[in-house]
Amino acid sequence: MLARRQHIKGGCIIGNLSTALSDTHEAFRDRLAKCFDEMAKEFVPHLKPAARQRGVTQRSQSLSLARYIVTVIEGAIMQARTHRDTKLPARQFAYLKEHLKNSLDG
C-alpha cells in the first residue's frame, strides 16, 4: 500500500481529497471514509494472528489497530511533505511498530 518515494510530492490522493472535501460534500466524505476503511482492512489479516498469538480476544481490536496504522501512515505522509523530511515516515513507522508490539503484549 505504501510505496517508497525518492521525492515527497503529491502525498496520498485519499488523504488529500479528504482534507479538501470532507467538510463540504457528504457523499465524498462517506466514500473517502470507506476508502480509509478499505486501507485498514488490508492490515487486519496480519493483525488477527498476532493478536490471537498474544491472547488478545477483543474482536474489534484488530480493526481498531488497523485504523490506527492507516492514521499513522497518512499523518507521516502529511508531516513528511510539510517538513520536507523523507526520513520522517521511517521514524514514525518505528514508533508505530513499538506501539503495536506493546499493545499486543498487553
Secondary structure, DSSP 4 states (H G I P E B T S, - for coil): -----SS--S--HHHHHHHHHTTT-HHHHHHHHHHHHHHHHTTHHHHHHHHHHTT---HHHHHHHHHHHHHHHHHHHHHHHHHT-TTHHHHHHHHHHHHHHHHHH-
